[in-house]
Amino acid sequence: MLVFIDDSGDPGFKLGHGSTPVFVVNCVIFDDELEAERTAVSIKELRRKLKKSDNFEFKFNKANRELRLKFLNHVASFKFRVRAIVFDKKKIRSIELKSSNQSFYNYAIKMVLKHNFGTIKNAKLRLDGHGDRLYKREVVRYLRNELNDKEVKVFQKLQFVDSRTNVLIQLTDMIAGSIHRCYQKDKNDAKIYIATIKKRIEDCWNFC
């Protein structure tokens, strides 16, 4: 089992001063590694078809409506599952989470993986990589302590990957952005992207 994790919005709490009101963490889950490979190849073929360079990165916030819909329609037929968590930040009360972006980010990842109702087991996690070696080591330690025990092992390995070269992290970003857009009521395309991949969404948890 392969699980790709990315987010949309930001984990900051300067609401009204630049931070997004909503933060989304999204998991794209492949139960079959061969299907993951097929999906990756197909995304690269789409990139060529669109006459983009091999270094082009699909990112929701940098794409226009036409590109978003072409991408989502293209991937919708592949066999993957989506599990996401959505935080309305104004409902968060924890002082610790509100005072540390990293603590909130780690907590969000933990929660979406922990409350999976048995659908994520012994997985290989792929997380969009940022931060230095110490930070990465701390994230692995935190998630291993919070998610794995003698009875249940949510993941066996966590690997940080570069979204610029990993098209399945790009897929995860595009879906995270689509979910986030649903909560931006001032946008006239708030619902159209999520409708395209609705059948792939196993769970979208509105936290709080």
C-alpha positions in Angstrom: 0.0 0.0 0.0 1.3 3.4 -1.0 0.0 6.6 0.6 0.9 10.0 -0.8 0.3 13.0 1.5 0.1 16.7 0.7 -1.8 19.7 1.9 -3.6 22.9 0.8 -3.8 26.1 2.6 -1.2 26.9 5.3 -0.9 25.8 9.0 -0.6 29.3 10.3 -3.1 31.0 12.6 -2.7 34.7 11.6 -6.4 34.7 10.6 -7.2 37.9 8.9 -3.6 38.7 8.3 -2.6 36.3 5.5 -3.2 32.8 6.9 -5.9 30.7 5.2 -9.1 30.1 7.2 -9.0 26.4 6.2 -6.2 23.9 6.2 -6.5 20.5 4.3 -4.3 17.4 4.5 -5.0 14.9 1.8 -4.0 11.3 1.3 -4.1 9.5 -2.0 -3.9 5.8 -1.4 -3.0 3.1 -3.8 -3.7 -0.5 -2.7 -1.7 -1.8 -5.7 1.7 -0.4 -6.5 1.3 -1.4 -10.1 -1.7 0.9 -10.4 0.4 3.7 -8.8 3.0 3.1 -11.6 0.3 3.1 -14.3 -1.1 6.4 -12.9 2.3 8.0 -12.8 3.1 7.1 -16.4 -0.3 8.3 -17.5 0.2 11.7 -15.8 3.6 12.0 -17.6 1.9 11.2 -20.9 -0.7 13.9 -20.2 2.1 16.3 -19.5 3.6 15.5 -22.9 0.2 15.7 -24.6 -0.3 19.2 -23.2 3.1 20.1 -24.6 4.6 20.8 -21.2 8.2 20.2 -20.4 9.3 17.2 -18.4 10.1 19.6 -15.6 6.5 21.0 -15.5 4.8 20.5 -12.1 1.1 20.2 -11.8 0.1 22.4 -8.9 -3.5 23.4 -8.2 -2.8 27.0 -7.2 -0.6 27.6 -10.3 -3.1 26.1 -12.8 -6.1 27.7 -14.4 -9.5 26.1 -14.5 -9.0 24.4 -17.9 -5.8 22.7 -16.8 -7.3 21.6 -13.5 -10.3 20.0 -15.2 -8.1 18.3 -17.8 -5.9 16.8 -15.2 -8.7 15.7 -12.8 -10.7 14.1 -15.7 -7.6 12.3 -16.8 -6.8 10.7 -13.5 -10.4 10.0 -12.3 -10.5 6.5 -13.9 -7.5 5.2 -12.0 -7.9 3.1 -8.9 -6.9 5.1 -5.9 -8.7 6.2 -2.8 -8.8 9.7 -1.2 -9.0 10.3 2.5 -8.7 13.9 3.7 -9.1 16.1 6.8 -10.3 19.7 6.7 -9.7 22.1 9.6 -11.7 25.2 10.1 -9.0 27.1 12.1 -11.3 29.4 14.0 -12.6 26.3 15.8 -9.2 25.1 17.0 -8.8 25.8 20.7 -5.4 24.2 21.6 -2.8 26.8 22.5 0.0 24.5 21.5 -1.4 23.9 18.0 -2.1 27.6 17.5 1.3 28.7 18.6 3.4 26.3 16.4 2.8 25.8 12.7 4.9 22.6 12.8 3.0 21.1 15.7 -0.3 21.8 13.9 1.0 20.3 10.7 2.2 17.1 12.4 -1.0 16.8 14.3 -3.1 17.2 11.1 -1.1 14.4 9.4 -1.4 12.2 12.5 -5.2 12.6 12.6 -5.9 11.9 9.0 -3.8 8.7 9.2 -5.0 7.6 12.7 -8.7 7.8 12.0 -8.7 5.6 8.9 -11.1 2.9 10.2 -8.7 0.1 9.2 -8.3 1.2 5.6 -4.6 2.1 6.0 -2.3 -0.7 7.2 1.5 -1.2 7.0 1.7 1.4 4.3 4.6 3.1 2.6 4.1 6.8 3.2 5.3 9.4 0.7 5.3 13.0 2.1 6.0 16.2 0.2 9.5 16.9 1.6 10.6 20.1 3.2 12.8 21.0 6.2 16.2 19.8 7.2 17.3 16.3 8.3 16.6 16.9 12.0 13.0 18.0 11.2 12.4 15.0 9.0 13.7 12.7 11.7 11.5 14.3 14.3 8.4 13.9 12.0 9.1 10.2 11.5 9.6 9.7 15.3 6.4 11.5 16.1 4.2 9.7 13.6 5.7 6.3 14.5 5.0 6.9 18.2 1.5 8.1 17.6 0.4 5.7 14.9 2.2 2.4 15.4 1.9 -0.1 18.3 2.1 -3.9 18.8 -1.5 -4.4 17.6 -1.8 -1.8 14.8 0.9 -0.7 12.4 -0.4 2.1 10.2 2.9 2.6 8.3 6.1 0.7 7.8 8.2 3.4 6.2 8.0 7.2 5.6 9.9 8.7 2.8 10.1 12.4 1.9 9.9 13.2 -1.8 10.2 16.2 -4.0 6.9 17.4 -5.6 8.8 18.8 -8.5 9.8 15.3 -9.7 7.1 13.1 -8.2 3.9 13.2 -10.2 1.9 11.3 -7.6 2.6 14.0 -5.0 1.4 16.4 -7.7 -1.8 14.3 -8.0 -2.2 14.6 -4.3 -1.7 18.4 -4.4 -4.3 18.8 -7.2 -6.9 16.9 -5.2 -6.0 18.7 -1.9 -6.5 22.0 -3.8 -9.9 20.8 -5.2 -11.1 19.9 -1.7 -9.9 23.2 -0.3 -11.6 25.1 -3.1 -15.0 23.7 -1.8 -14.6 25.9 1.3 -13.8 29.1 -0.6 -17.4 30.3 -1.1 -16.3 33.4 -2.8 -15.0 31.4 -5.8 -17.3 30.6 -8.7 -15.6 27.3 -9.3 -15.9 26.0 -5.7 -17.6 22.8 -6.5 -16.7 21.8 -10.1 -13.3 20.2 -9.4 -14.4 17.9 -6.5 -17.3 16.7 -8.6 -14.9 15.3 -11.2 -13.2 13.0 -8.7 -16.1 12.5 -6.2 -16.1 8.7 -6.8 -12.5 8.5 -5.6 -13.2 10.2 -2.3 -13.5 7.6 0.5 -13.7 10.1 3.4 -13.4 13.8 3.9 -13.5 14.6 7.6 -14.5 18.1 8.7 -12.6 18.3 11.9 -14.2 20.0 14.9 
